[in-house]
Amino acid sequence: MEILFVLIPVSVVIVLIIGGLFLWAVKSGQFEDMEGPAHRILMDDDTPTQPKRVQ
């Protein structure tokens, strides 16, 4: 039963840390463009790349 006196404050601290990290990610713009990377992978780059010459 005494372990609850340790586990409850530790879990509250962990929740506060996770909440703070989530708010930091939202404020720094991590979730602004959720569709951009998914569309960017479908864009075709028409310029061919030159193969590297082996010496």
DRENDO-1510 file (C-alpha; in Angstrom, 1 decimal, always signed):
<recs>
REC; n; res; u; v; w
REC; 1; MET; +0.0; +0.0; +0.0 .
REC; 2; GLU; +2.9; +2.4; +0.7 .
REC; 3; ILE; +4.1; +2.0; -2.9 .
REC; 4; LEU; +1.1; +4.1; -4.0 .
REC; 5; PHE; +2.6; +7.1; -2.1 .
REC; 6; VAL; +5.5; +6.8; -4.6 .
REC; 7; LEU; +3.7; +5.7; -7.8 .
REC; 8; ILE; +1.0; +8.3; -7.8 .
REC; 9; PRO; +3.3; +11.3; -7.6 .
REC; 10; VAL; +5.7; +9.7; -10.1 .
REC; 11; SER; +2.8; +9.1; -12.6 .
REC; 12; VAL; +1.6; +12.7; -12.1 .
REC; 13; VAL; +5.1; +14.0; -12.9 .
REC; 14; ILE; +5.3; +11.8; -16.0 .
REC; 15; VAL; +1.9; +13.0; -17.2 .
REC; 16; LEU; +2.9; +16.7; -16.7 .
REC; 17; ILE; +6.2; +16.1; -18.7 .
REC; 18; ILE; +4.3; +14.4; -21.5 .
REC; 19; GLY; +1.7; +17.2; -21.5 .
REC; 20; GLY; +4.4; +19.8; -21.6 .
REC; 21; LEU; +6.2; +18.1; -24.5 .
REC; 22; PHE; +2.9; +17.9; -26.4 .
REC; 23; LEU; +2.2; +21.6; -25.9 .
REC; 24; TRP; +5.7; +22.5; -26.9 .
REC; 25; ALA; +5.3; +20.4; -30.1 .
REC; 26; VAL; +2.0; +22.1; -30.9 .
REC; 27; LYS; +3.3; +25.6; -30.3 .
REC; 28; SER; +6.5; +25.0; -32.4 .
REC; 29; GLY; +4.4; +24.0; -35.4 .
REC; 30; GLN; +5.1; +20.2; -35.5 .
REC; 31; PHE; +1.5; +19.5; -36.4 .
REC; 32; GLU; +0.9; +22.3; -38.9 .
REC; 33; ASP; +1.2; +20.5; -42.2 .
REC; 34; MET; +0.1; +16.9; -41.8 .
REC; 35; GLU; -0.7; +16.3; -45.5 .
REC; 36; GLY; +2.4; +17.8; -47.0 .
REC; 37; PRO; +4.8; +14.9; -46.6 .
REC; 38; ALA; +2.2; +12.5; -47.8 .
REC; 39; HIS; +1.7; +14.5; -51.0 .
REC; 40; ARG; +5.4; +15.3; -51.4 .
REC; 41; ILE; +6.3; +11.6; -51.8 .
REC; 42; LEU; +4.0; +11.4; -54.8 .
REC; 43; MET; +5.6; +14.3; -56.6 .
REC; 44; ASP; +7.9; +13.1; -59.4 .
REC; 45; ASP; +11.2; +14.9; -60.0 .
REC; 46; ASP; +11.6; +14.9; -63.8 .
REC; 47; THR; +15.3; +15.8; -63.7 .
REC; 48; PRO; +17.3; +12.6; -64.1 .
REC; 49; THR; +20.3; +12.3; -61.8 .
REC; 50; GLN; +23.7; +11.5; -63.2 .
REC; 51; PRO; +25.2; +8.3; -62.0 .
REC; 52; LYS; +28.5; +8.6; -60.1 .
REC; 53; ARG; +31.5; +7.7; -62.1 .
REC; 54; VAL; +33.6; +4.9; -60.7 .
REC; 55; GLN; +37.3; +5.5; -61.1 .
</recs>
